[in-house]
Amino acid sequence: MLNNAAGVSNALVIFLAALVIVDFVLRRTTFGRQVFAVGGGIEAARRAGINVPMIRITVFAIAGGFAAVGGMFFAGQTASATLNAGGGNTLMLAIAAAVIGGTSLFGGRGTVWSALLGMLVIQSIQTGLDLLNMNTSIQYMITGGVLLGAVVIDSISRKSQKAAGRG
């Protein structure tokens, strides 16, 4: 009961609050528009007067801060902190979740809510594979195949948008 507020985990409440705040910042502030501009094209952003190195450093610092908070939650959940914690395919799952949600690997596209949807899809795949007692190496291959498919679809959609003059 110490970690629950009316039956809801405090980690879930903090996670949803962070999602809402990040979504607001990305969609409604100048900083968010500058982040998408830098992601869409560094040279175009520089010519528009955006301080590209400062935006990149700030985004990496924010990402590092979120990684630190996530690490603290993970250590609190497992009641331990080791060098190997979070190893395995954690990075591949994070990238796959964002790409499946619609975030472009080539930059300039994506929303917070689509990344959340991608995370739910990837977690559903992982849970299903765990329930089927699949070998870890097979789980890696299936997740990698899903990621490869998402990257190919993203690349093809990006090329078709460029051909149509929208990209």
C-alpha contacts under 8 A as a table, 3 or more apart, distances in Angstrom:
res1	aa1	res2	aa2	distance
1	M	4	N	5.12
1	M	5	A	7.64
1	M	7	G	7.88
3	N	9	S	6.16
3	N	10	N	6.00
4	N	7	G	5.36
4	N	8	V	5.35
4	N	9	S	4.71
4	N	10	N	5.78
5	A	8	V	5.28
5	A	9	S	6.44
5	A	10	N	6.57
8	V	12	L	7.10
8	V	13	V	7.39
9	S	12	L	5.33
9	S	13	V	6.62
10	N	13	V	5.06
10	N	14	I	6.17
11	A	14	I	5.14
11	A	15	F	6.00
11	A	73	F	7.34
12	L	15	F	4.97
12	L	16	L	6.13
13	V	16	L	5.27
13	V	17	A	6.13
14	I	17	A	5.05
14	I	18	A	6.10
15	F	18	A	5.13
15	F	19	L	6.26
16	L	19	L	4.98
16	L	20	V	6.28
17	A	20	V	5.20
17	A	21	I	6.20
18	A	21	I	5.12
18	A	22	V	6.00
19	L	22	V	5.25
19	L	23	D	5.97
19	L	112	V	6.72
19	L	113	W	7.84
20	V	23	D	5.11
20	V	24	F	6.13
21	I	24	F	5.12
21	I	25	V	6.20
22	V	25	V	5.06
22	V	26	L	6.08
22	V	112	V	7.35
23	D	26	L	5.24
23	D	27	R	6.06
23	D	111	T	7.38
23	D	112	V	5.76
23	D	113	W	7.82
24	F	27	R	5.39
24	F	28	R	5.53
24	F	29	T	7.44
25	V	28	R	5.60
25	V	29	T	5.33
25	V	31	F	7.21
25	V	32	G	5.65
26	L	29	T	6.30
26	L	31	F	7.10
26	L	32	G	3.77
26	L	33	R	6.58
26	L	35	V	7.71
27	R	32	G	6.03
27	R	33	R	7.05
28	R	32	G	6.97
28	R	33	R	7.92
29	T	32	G	5.32
29	T	33	R	6.61
30	T	33	R	5.16
30	T	34	Q	6.15
31	F	34	Q	5.02
31	F	35	V	6.20
32	G	35	V	5.03
32	G	36	F	6.41
33	R	36	F	5.22
33	R	37	A	6.09
34	Q	37	A	4.88
34	Q	38	V	6.11
34	Q	45	A	7.58
34	Q	50	I	6.83
34	Q	55	I	7.40
35	V	38	V	5.25
35	V	39	G	6.18
35	V	55	I	6.56
35	V	56	R	7.92
35	V	59	V	7.74
36	F	39	G	4.94
36	F	40	G	5.98
36	F	107	G	7.57
36	F	108	G	4.83
36	F	109	R	7.09
37	A	40	G	5.04
37	A	41	G	6.29
37	A	42	I	7.44
37	A	44	A	7.69
37	A	45	A	5.55
37	A	108	G	6.42
38	V	41	G	5.36
38	V	42	I	4.90
38	V	44	A	7.81
38	V	45	A	5.37
38	V	46	R	7.96
38	V	52	V	6.55
38	V	55	I	7.71
38	V	56	R	7.94
38	V	108	G	7.30
39	G	42	I	6.77
39	G	106	F	7.66
39	G	107	G	4.39
39	G	108	G	4.35
39	G	109	R	7.86
40	G	106	F	7.65
40	G	107	G	5.18
40	G	108	G	3.82
40	G	109	R	7.48
41	G	44	A	5.38
41	G	45	A	6.13
41	G	107	G	7.81
41	G	108	G	7.53
42	I	45	A	5.12
42	I	46	R	6.09
42	I	52	V	6.99
43	E	46	R	5.05
43	E	47	R	6.19
44	A	47	R	5.12
44	A	48	A	6.19
45	A	48	A	5.00
45	A	49	G	6.62
45	A	50	I	5.55
45	A	52	V	7.00
46	R	49	G	5.30
46	R	50	I	5.17
46	R	51	N	6.57
46	R	52	V	6.13
47	R	50	I	7.31
51	N	54	M	5.56
51	N	55	I	6.37
52	V	55	I	5.17
52	V	56	R	6.15
53	P	56	R	5.14
53	P	57	I	6.08
54	M	57	I	5.17
54	M	58	T	6.01
55	I	58	T	5.09
55	I	59	V	6.08
56	R	59	V	5.18
56	R	60	F	6.18
57	I	60	F	5.18
57	I	61	A	6.08
58	T	61	A	5.02
58	T	62	I	6.15
59	V	62	I	5.10
59	V	63	A	6.12
60	F	63	A	5.00
60	F	64	G	6.07
61	A	64	G	5.01
61	A	65	G	6.15
62	I	65	G	5.00
62	I	66	F	6.26
63	A	66	F	5.14
63	A	67	A	6.14
64	G	67	A	4.95
64	G	68	A	6.15
65	G	68	A	5.07
65	G	69	V	6.29
66	F	69	V	5.09
66	F	70	G	6.05
67	A	70	G	4.99
67	A	71	G	6.02
68	A	71	G	4.98
68	A	72	M	6.23
69	V	72	M	5.07
69	V	73	F	6.30
70	G	73	F	5.09
70	G	74	F	6.12
71	G	74	F	4.98
71	G	75	A	6.03
72	M	75	A	5.07
72	M	76	G	6.01
73	F	76	G	5.01
73	F	77	Q	6.08
74	F	77	Q	5.07
74	F	78	T	6.18
75	A	78	T	5.25
75	A	79	A	5.51
75	A	80	S	5.29
75	A	81	A	5.35
76	G	79	A	4.96
76	G	80	S	7.02
78	T	81	A	7.87
81	A	85	A	6.80
82	T	85	A	5.38
84	N	87	G	5.36
86	G	90	T	6.01
87	G	90	T	6.04
87	G	91	L	7.99
88	G	91	L	7.88
89	N	92	M	5.19
89	N	93	L	6.12
89	N	140	Y	7.06
90	T	93	L	5.11
90	T	94	A	6.23
91	L	94	A	5.11
91	L	95	I	6.28
92	M	95	I	5.21
92	M	96	A	5.95
92	M	144	G	7.60
93	L	96	A	4.99
93	L	97	A	5.97
93	L	122	I	6.95
93	L	143	T	7.46
94	A	97	A	5.20
94	A	98	A	6.46
94	A	119	M	7.49
95	I	98	A	5.30
95	I	99	V	6.19
95	I	147	L	7.99
96	A	99	V	5.14
96	A	100	I	5.85
96	A	118	G	7.55
96	A	122	I	7.25
96	A	143	T	7.84
96	A	146	V	7.61
96	A	147	L	5.08
96	A	150	A	7.75
97	A	100	I	5.29
97	A	101	G	6.06
97	A	115	A	6.22
97	A	116	L	7.65
97	A	117	L	7.82
97	A	118	G	4.32
97	A	119	M	4.45
97	A	120	L	7.73
97	A	121	V	7.30
97	A	122	I	5.81
98	A	101	G	5.09
98	A	102	G	6.57
98	A	103	T	5.46
98	A	114	S	7.57
98	A	115	A	4.67
98	A	116	L	7.75
98	A	118	G	5.81
98	A	119	M	6.96
99	V	102	G	5.20
99	V	103	T	4.90
99	V	104	S	6.17
99	V	105	L	6.88
99	V	115	A	7.52
99	V	118	G	7.20
99	V	147	L	7.34
99	V	150	A	6.25
99	V	151	V	6.88
99	V	154	D	7.95
100	I	103	T	7.29
100	I	115	A	7.56
100	I	118	G	5.00
100	I	121	V	7.93
100	I	147	L	7.22
100	I	150	A	5.61
101	G	110	G	7.78
101	G	114	S	4.50
101	G	115	A	4.58
101	G	116	L	7.06
101	G	117	L	5.69
101	G	118	G	3.92
101	G	119	M	7.37
102	G	109	R	7.58
102	G	110	G	5.69
102	G	111	T	7.73
102	G	114	S	6.14
102	G	115	A	6.97
102	G	118	G	7.68
102	G	154	D	7.75
103	T	107	G	7.62
103	T	109	R	5.53
103	T	110	G	4.00
103	T	111	T	6.89
103	T	114	S	7.51
103	T	115	A	6.91
104	S	107	G	5.30
104	S	108	G	6.98
104	S	109	R	5.47
104	S	110	G	6.46
104	S	154	D	6.48
105	L	151	V	7.50
105	L	154	D	7.86
110	G	114	S	6.88
110	G	115	A	7.49
111	T	114	S	5.33
111	T	115	A	6.42
112	V	115	A	5.21
112	V	116	L	6.36
113	W	116	L	4.95
113	W	117	L	6.27
114	S	117	L	4.94
114	S	118	G	6.18
115	A	118	G	4.95
115	A	119	M	6.14
116	L	119	M	4.99
116	L	120	L	6.32
117	L	120	L	5.10
117	L	121	V	6.34
118	G	121	V	5.05
118	G	122	I	6.19
119	M	122	I	5.17
119	M	123	Q	6.01
120	L	123	Q	5.09
120	L	124	S	6.04
121	V	124	S	5.08
121	V	125	I	6.32
122	I	125	I	5.08
122	I	126	Q	6.20
122	I	143	T	7.89
123	Q	126	Q	4.98
123	Q	127	T	5.98
124	S	127	T	5.13
124	S	128	G	6.03
125	I	128	G	5.14
125	I	129	L	6.16
125	I	143	T	7.87
126	Q	129	L	5.15
126	Q	130	D	6.12
126	Q	139	Q	7.45
127	T	130	D	5.02
127	T	131	L	6.13
128	G	131	L	5.06
128	G	132	L	6.26
129	L	132	L	5.06
129	L	133	N	6.33
129	L	134	M	5.60
129	L	139	Q	6.61
130	D	133	N	5.01
130	D	134	M	6.11
131	L	134	M	7.79
134	M	138	I	6.41
134	M	139	Q	6.45
135	N	138	I	5.30
135	N	139	Q	6.36
136	T	139	Q	4.97
136	T	140	Y	6.28
137	S	140	Y	5.08
137	S	141	M	6.32
138	I	141	M	5.00
138	I	142	I	6.15
139	Q	142	I	5.20
139	Q	143	T	6.06
140	Y	143	T	5.22
140	Y	144	G	5.91
141	M	144	G	5.01
141	M	145	G	6.02
142	I	145	G	5.00
142	I	146	V	6.26
143	T	146	V	5.09
143	T	147	L	6.19
144	G	147	L	4.97
144	G	148	L	6.00
145	G	148	L	4.97
145	G	149	G	6.11
146	V	149	G	5.12
146	V	150	A	6.25
147	L	150	A	5.08
147	L	151	V	6.20
148	L	151	V	5.14
148	L	152	V	6.16
149	G	152	V	5.14
149	G	153	I	6.17
150	A	153	I	5.14
150	A	154	D	6.09
151	V	154	D	4.99
151	V	155	S	6.07
152	V	155	S	5.08
152	V	156	I	6.11
153	I	156	I	5.15
153	I	157	S	6.05
154	D	157	S	5.18
154	D	158	R	6.03
155	S	158	R	5.06
155	S	159	K	6.21
156	I	159	K	5.12
156	I	160	S	6.16
157	S	160	S	5.09
157	S	161	Q	6.08
158	R	161	Q	5.17
158	R	162	K	6.27
158	R	167	G	6.63
159	K	162	K	5.08
159	K	163	A	6.16
159	K	167	G	7.80
160	S	163	A	5.00
160	S	164	A	6.19
161	Q	164	A	5.06
161	Q	165	G	6.16
161	Q	166	R	5.04
161	Q	167	G	4.86
162	K	165	G	4.96
162	K	166	R	5.62
162	K	167	G	4.29
163	A	166	R	7.63
163	A	167	G	7.80
164	A	167	G	7.65
